Amino acid sequence: LVLKMAKVCAIFGGSRGIGKAVAELLAQRGCRLAIIGRNLEVAQATARNLGAGQLALSCDVSNEQQVQKTFEEMQRNLGPITYLVNAAGINRDGLLLRTKTEDMIAQINTNLLGTMLTCKAAVRSMIQQQGGAIVNVGSVVGLKGNSGQSVYSATKAGLVGFSRSLAKEVARKQIRVNVVAPGFIHTDMTAHLEEDQLKEAILLGRFGEPHEVANAVVFLLETPYVTGSTLVVDGGLQLM
């Protein structure tokens, strides 16, 4: 009897929202998980709810030393990484003329640079074991733009160009890189929005749920013939 090794998955931004929904789905599939968030207590609570053997770590993805240490810790505790999901993101909405430069930099550092740093570390680990899959969580706003979200939109559009290019670099190492681009999803990030008004712009007439995006993320992780792709999960928002 050949025992299949459990796949090891690192989920940045895994303690809440879309990342947490991905963690729940992968845990059901028998993956060993590292739940990584800025707040260690929240990450630990999420990891505990997923059952024994799941790792919780705290990391600021925009800090290269912290990312490095996080990957060393995962390797030590769980073994080499098979899947990487980048769901850590922040938004600080406002018109460009009113946006402070430090708020621009914070969004770029977390949403774009942070994903680049975790991908770099993950690819290094995946090359050694001949394969892996990465899903970066973008946004439909990165594709169609949105007034008051120019900086956020830029970071999410940047993820698409980055992921396509990385997909080309690592394909011969059997590593796949894809993007999922959610629309309006019920998370902390959208809790302050005027849902009734915004629903009218969505073909399916409602906000999405985190588990609906998680299904798409897991599809991209597990489907062996998809790479360099952007899967839009937005209830038809981008068509309106």
N, C-alpha and C positions, 0 to 999 in steps of 0.2 A: 504494500500500500504506500503510494507516494503522498506524503502530506504536503499540500500546497501551502507555502508560506503566506501568512496574511499580508496583504498589501499595506504599506505604511504611507499614510497621507498627512501632509502638513497643511493646516488651514490657518492662514493669517487672517485675523478678523473673525476667528471662529467662535468667539464667545457670545456673539449676538447677531441678530438680523439674518441676512442671507447665509453668512458663513456658518452660523449655528445650525441652520436648516440643512446645509450640506453635511455638516458633522453628523447630525442625527441620521441622515440617509445612509452615509458611508458606514456608520457604526452598525446599522441593521444589516449591511452587506458583509460584516465581519472584518472590516478594516481596522488596523491599529492607528490611532489618531494622535496627532499633536495639535492641541487647541491653543492658538497663540493670540494673545490680545495685549493691549497696553496695560489693562488692569488685571493683575494676577488673580485676585479674589474671584472676579467674574469668570475668568477662564477656568479656574478650579471648579467653580460651581457647575459650569457647563460640562466639564470633563467628568465630574462625579456622576451627573445624571445620565451619562452615556454608558455607564457600567465600568467594571474593573479594567485596569491596564491601559487606560487612556492618559496621555500626558498633558499637563497644562503648563504653559510657559508665558512669561511676559516679555514683550519685545516692542521697541519703537522701530518700525521697519525703515525709517529714514536714517537710522544710525547703523553704519556698516559693521562696527564692532559688535553691536548687539545682535545683528542678523547672523554674523559669523558664529557667535557663541550659541545662539539658538540652534543652528544646524548641527554644531558639535554635540550639543546636549541631546538632540533628537537621535542622532547617529548612535550615541552611546546607549540610550535607553530603549530605542525602538528598532534600530538597524537602519539600513539605507532607505532613502525616500523613493517611493514609486510615483506618488501623486503630489502635486503642489496646487493649492487653490489660494489665489490672492483676492481676498474679500475685504481687506482693511482699506477703508476710505473715509475721507472727511469732506464736508462741504461747508463753505462759508459764503452764503449767497448774498448778492448785492450788485448794484450797477457798478461797472468798471470804474467810473469816475469817483465812486465812494469807497472803493476797495483799498484797504491799506496794503502796502507792499508785503508786510510780514504775513498777512493772510493769504496773499498769492503764493508766497514761498512755502507756507505750511501745507497748502493743498498740493502743490507740485511735489514737495518732498515726500509726503505720505502716499499720494495716489499714484504718482508716476515713478519717481526715484525709488521709493520703497519697493515697488513691484520689480523694478530692474534689479535691485540688490538681492531680493529673495530668489528671483529667477537665476541669477548668476550663481548663487550658492547651490541651488537645486540642480542645475545643469551639471555642475562639477560632480555632484554626487551621482546623478543619473547616468553619466557617461561610463562610470566605473561598472555599473551593473547592466549596461547595454539596453537602456530604454527607460521610458517614463512618460508621464503626461502632465501638462500644466494647463490650468484654466485661470485666466485673469478676468475679474469681474469689471467690465466697463460700464457703460450706460448708454441708453438710447439718446440721451442729451449730447453725448460725444459724437453722435452721427448726425443729428438734426439741429443741434444748437438749442439754446433756450435763453431768453432775455433774463438777465440777473444771475446767470450762471456761466459767464464767459470763461472764467478761470477753471472752474470745475469741468466744464465742457472740454476745454483744452487738454486737461490732464487725461480725461477719458478717451478723447480722440487720439492722444499720444499713445495710449495703451494699445490701440488697434494697430498703428504703424509699427510699434515696438514688437508686438506679438507676431505679426506677419513676418517681419524680418528675422526674428529669433527662430520662427518655424523653419525658415530656409536654412539657417545656420546649423540647426541640430537634427534635421530630418535623417541624415545618413547615420546618425547615432541612435536611430529609432526612438527619438523623443518628439512628442507632438505638443504643439502649443496652440491654444484656441482662446477665443474671447466669448463671454456671454454678456449681452447688452440688455439689462433689464429696463423696463419702463418704471412707472410708479408702483412700488411694492410697499405693503404695510410693514414698515420698520421704524426704528427710532428716528431715522434720518428724514422720513416723510411725515412724521406724526404731527408736525406743525402746519401742514399744507391744508388748503381749503379743498377737501376731497370732493364735495358736491359739485363745485364749479369745474374741477379738473376732469371729473368722470365723463363730462360731455365731450371731451376731446379724445376719449378712448373708445375704439370700435366696440370692444366687448363690454363697455359701460361700467367697468369697476376697476379698482386697484387690484394688483396681483398679491398673492401670498408668498412668503419666503420659500415654502416647500415647492412651489411651482417653478421657481428659478432653480432651486436645488436639483430638481429632476433634470433640468437642462445641463447643469454643471456636470452631474454624474454621467449623463449621456456622452458629453464631450470627453470626459476622462476615460470612459470605457470603450468608446467606438474606435477601432483600430485604424480606420481608413479616413479619418477626418483630421486635417491639420491646417493651420493658417486661416481658420474660419472664424466668422463672427456670427453668433446665433442670437437673434433679437427675440426677447421674451417680454413683450410690452402690450399685449392685448390689442395690438393694431394701432397703437398711438402714433407710430411714425408715418402711417398712411394718411392721417387726418391733416 
